[in-house]
């Protein structure tokens, strides 16, 4: 795996180039972030975890000695710092491609910074917008609720999740999504943490919720399976990258610790 190191300086020659072809990240054949690029179709600069700038760009072909990997798959190949940069690069490029004209009057927007544009006619300003989504682990002692969405690529189980709707708090979104998808009622909703989710511009907000009442009745338009599972006998679950896995691991570790201290 490539080691995360400070970038040399602001000279473009030494900047990391987060290149994308067909919505996939380009890496060198030895799984490193390129320090240069050939012809690009779209380019922007950004920084994330330091003052060092990086390049985000869309290219028109895969150069020799490069290969493409899915953004999620790059998590297993890159240092965390570089994976997060790749995610921000993908989000910025998505925004560049989908927000070229003013939504109010249709005039082509003018870029004013890496994360802002303005309409020269009506002066409406635009910034990249995030789509907040909740994901929740419902627990009942040593049992947790796991579900399998009809959008999952595989046989693994995850957690109830969904986008926050207009006019509701994130806690209300937690209760609504659980009720809609499983008909269960919960209580003691507790915030756990958040995670950038650049697929394409999401923000995952993780929660725990205690089972209160009801029997599982799945919303079949969203879910193909769901049940209570003993935390010591789980089916296939998401990779450590995801907020779902972080919630599951945290609950299991906390529950086991409490049992050991009784």
C-alpha positions in Angstrom: 0.0 0.0 0.0 1.2 3.5 -0.8 2.4 5.4 2.2 0.8 8.8 2.9 3.4 11.5 2.8 3.2 15.4 2.6 3.1 16.7 -0.9 6.2 18.5 -2.1 4.8 22.0 -2.9 2.3 23.9 -4.9 4.0 23.3 -8.2 1.6 21.3 -10.4 4.5 19.0 -11.3 4.4 17.6 -7.7 0.7 17.6 -7.1 -1.2 14.4 -6.7 -3.5 13.9 -9.7 -6.8 12.2 -8.8 -7.8 11.2 -12.3 -11.1 9.6 -13.3 -12.1 7.7 -16.4 -15.7 6.4 -16.8 -16.3 7.3 -13.2 -13.4 5.1 -12.0 -10.2 6.2 -10.3 -6.9 5.8 -12.2 -4.0 4.4 -10.3 -0.5 3.4 -11.5 0.0 -0.3 -12.0 1.6 -0.4 -8.5 -1.4 1.3 -6.9 -0.1 4.8 -6.5 -1.7 8.2 -7.1 -0.3 9.7 -10.3 1.7 12.9 -10.1 1.0 14.0 -13.6 -1.7 13.7 -16.3 -2.1 13.9 -20.0 -5.0 15.4 -21.9 -7.9 16.1 -19.5 -11.6 16.9 -20.3 -12.3 18.6 -17.0 -9.9 19.8 -14.2 -10.2 21.5 -10.8 -7.9 22.0 -7.9 -8.7 21.2 -4.2 -7.3 20.6 -0.8 -8.7 18.6 2.1 -6.5 17.7 5.0 -3.7 20.3 4.6 -2.7 23.4 2.7 -1.4 21.3 -0.2 -3.4 21.4 -3.4 -4.3 18.4 -5.5 -5.7 18.0 -9.0 -9.0 16.4 -9.8 -9.6 15.6 -13.4 -11.6 13.6 -15.9 -9.5 12.0 -18.7 -10.5 10.8 -22.1 -8.5 7.5 -22.0 -6.6 5.2 -19.7 -2.8 5.8 -20.3 -0.3 3.0 -20.5 0.9 1.7 -17.2 -2.3 2.8 -15.5 -5.5 1.0 -14.4 -8.9 1.9 -13.2 -10.5 0.9 -9.9 -13.9 1.7 -8.4 -13.7 4.4 -5.8 -15.0 2.0 -3.0 -12.4 -0.6 -4.1 -9.6 2.0 -3.7 -10.2 1.9 0.0 -8.3 -1.4 0.2 -5.4 0.0 -1.9 -4.8 3.5 -0.6 -3.9 5.1 2.7 -7.0 6.6 4.4 -5.8 10.1 3.7 -5.6 9.4 0.0 -8.9 7.6 -0.1 -10.6 10.6 1.4 -8.9 12.9 -1.1 -10.1 10.7 -3.9 -13.6 10.9 -2.6 -13.6 14.7 -2.5 -12.1 14.8 -6.0 -15.0 12.6 -7.3 -17.6 14.8 -5.5 -16.1 18.0 -7.0 -16.0 16.6 -10.5 -19.6 15.4 -10.2 -20.6 18.9 -9.1 -18.6 20.4 -12.0 -20.4 18.2 -14.5 -23.9 18.5 -13.2 -24.0 22.2 -12.2 -22.9 24.1 -15.3 -25.9 26.4 -15.7 -27.9 28.6 -13.4 -31.0 26.8 -12.1 -32.9 30.1 -11.9 -32.3 31.6 -15.4 -30.3 29.1 -17.4 -27.2 31.2 -17.9 -23.8 29.4 -17.9 -22.2 29.7 -14.4 -18.8 31.3 -13.8 -16.5 29.6 -11.3 -15.3 31.8 -8.4 -13.4 29.2 -6.4 -13.0 25.4 -6.1 -16.3 25.1 -4.4 -18.4 28.1 -5.7 -19.9 29.4 -8.9 -22.0 32.5 -9.7 -24.5 33.4 -12.4 -23.3 36.5 -14.2 -26.9 37.4 -15.1 -29.0 37.0 -11.9 -26.1 36.7 -9.5 -27.3 33.5 -7.9 -24.5 31.7 -6.2 -24.0 27.9 -6.2 -22.0 25.6 -3.9 -21.7 21.8 -3.9 -24.7 20.3 -2.0 -24.6 17.3 0.3 -27.5 14.8 0.6 -27.6 13.8 4.3 -28.7 10.2 5.0 -29.2 8.3 8.2 -28.1 4.8 8.9 -29.2 3.1 12.1 -28.4 0.0 14.1 -31.6 -1.2 15.9 -30.7 -3.3 18.9 -32.4 -5.5 21.5 -29.9 -6.9 24.0 -27.7 -9.4 22.1 -29.9 -9.1 18.9 -29.5 -6.5 16.1 -31.7 -5.8 13.1 -30.0 -6.5 9.8 -31.6 -6.0 6.4 -30.7 -6.7 2.8 -31.6 -4.0 0.3 -32.7 -4.9 -3.2 -29.8 -2.6 -4.4 -27.0 -4.5 -2.6 -24.5 -6.2 -5.0 -24.1 -9.4 -3.0 -25.7 -11.5 -0.3 -24.5 -9.4 2.6 -26.8 -7.8 5.2 -26.6 -4.1 6.3 -28.6 -1.7 8.4 -31.7 0.4 7.8 -30.8 3.6 6.0 -32.4 6.4 4.1 -32.3 10.1 3.1 -33.4 12.9 5.4 -36.5 14.5 4.0 -37.4 18.2 4.0 -38.9 19.5 7.2 -37.7 16.7 9.5 -34.8 16.3 12.0 -32.3 13.5 11.6 -33.8 11.8 14.7 -37.3 11.9 13.1 -35.7 10.5 9.9 -34.4 7.6 11.9 -37.8 6.7 13.4 -39.6 7.2 10.0 -37.2 5.0 8.0 -37.3 2.2 10.5 -41.1 2.4 10.6 -41.4 2.6 6.8 -39.0 -0.3 6.1 -39.8 -2.7 8.9 -42.9 -1.5 10.8 -40.9 -1.5 14.1 -41.0 1.3 16.7 -37.8 2.4 18.4 -36.8 4.6 21.3 -33.6 6.1 22.8 -32.2 7.3 19.4 -28.5 8.0 19.9 -26.1 9.7 17.5 -22.8 7.8 16.8 -20.9 9.7 14.1 -20.8 10.8 10.5 -18.9 9.9 7.4 -18.4 11.4 3.9 -20.1 9.1 1.4 -19.1 10.3 -2.1 -21.5 8.2 -4.1 -22.0 10.7 -5.5 -22.5 13.5 -2.8 -23.7 12.0 0.4 -23.1 12.4 4.1 -23.9 9.3 6.3 -25.1 10.0 9.8 -24.9 7.0 12.1 -27.3 6.2 14.9 -28.2 3.6 17.5 -31.8 3.0 18.4 -33.4 0.7 21.0 -36.2 -1.6 19.9 -39.5 -0.6 21.5 -42.3 -2.7 19.9 -43.7 -4.3 16.8 -43.1 -7.3 14.5 -40.9 -7.1 11.4 -42.9 -6.5 8.2 -40.5 -5.6 5.4 -41.2 -2.9 2.8 -40.6 -5.2 -0.2 -40.1 -2.3 -2.6 -36.9 -1.5 -0.7 -35.8 -4.7 1.1 -35.5 -8.4 0.1 -34.6 -9.7 3.5 -34.4 -8.7 7.2 -34.4 -10.3 10.6 -33.0 -10.2 14.1 -29.5 -11.7 14.4 -27.5 -12.8 17.4 -24.4 -10.6 17.5 -22.2 -13.7 17.9 -23.7 -15.4 14.9 -23.9 -12.8 12.1 -24.3 -13.3 8.4 -22.0 -11.6 5.9 -21.9 -7.9 6.8 -20.4 -4.8 5.1 -16.7 -4.1 4.9 -14.9 -1.9 7.6 -15.1 1.1 5.2 -18.8 1.6 5.8 -20.6 3.4 8.6 -22.8 0.2 8.9 -19.8 -1.9 9.8 -18.5 0.7 12.3 -21.9 0.8 14.0 -22.0 -3.0 14.2 -18.5 -3.4 15.4 -19.0 -0.7 18.1 -22.2 -2.2 19.4 -20.7 -5.7 19.6 -17.5 -4.5 21.4 -19.5 -2.4 23.8 -22.0 -5.1 24.5 -19.3 -7.7 25.1 -17.4 -5.3 27.4 -20.6 -4.7 29.5 -21.2 -8.5 29.8 -17.6 -9.1 30.9 -17.8 -6.5 33.6 -21.1 -7.8 35.1 
